[in-house]
């Protein structure tokens, strides 16, 4: 499999940027893309605690998540549309190209067939994780989240998840009038996450305090479990620091 590091990603973006002379608007090429999503990424999961403020304006966002986003790592596996590789003059093995088509077929994304302006931002805007997920769970390890959830408890019922899904756009037969950005934004209680909700999403998602409720100030050791569509558990941990001045705190 082809391994791209940060330098090679930078080289691709540099190539795109240097080609912007073809158009004042940054367009480097115009081609008919068979698939809307042009890049699948496989790599480590990254979770980061949001440092606040925890306010309504910030949607009470607690945790930022990046699923296999290579831009956070020196190495990752990248499956890019052969049409994009050809446009950029990049190379890929037959196995890598085949894997791209397998993922595109898996997500019913082989009939886009629209003329598309190729710009530097397309690598960011049309990427998806190469692995689908069906569940996300969060456990507080070191202390009680509140009076009802002692240390070691799952705190899913206190959280909401926010993500961008390509599935709605694909199901609409690529209706840009309904989905002008090519995906639909969703935010729902974590306990209401359906098995297929995270099957074809953008790599970035986040977890929020449900109904704006925040626990007491202090340091919370959280364990976040991601369950793949095949049932594999991938576990990450982080420390969430909530200060006494955190906005949005409320009593239950």
Secondary structure, DSSP 4 states (H G I P E B T S, - for coil): --EE-HHHHHHHHHHHHHGGGG-TTS--EEEEES-S--EEEE--EEEEE-----STTTTTEEEEEEES-GGGSS-EEEEE-HHHHHHHT----HHHHHHHHHHHHHTT-S---EEEEE-TTHHHHTEEESS-EEEEEEEE-SS-SBTTB-TT-B-GGGEEEEEEESHHHHHTTS-TTT-TTSSEEEEEEGGG--TTTTSSB-SEEEEEEGGG----SEEEEEEEEEEETTS-EEEEEEEEEE-TT-TT----
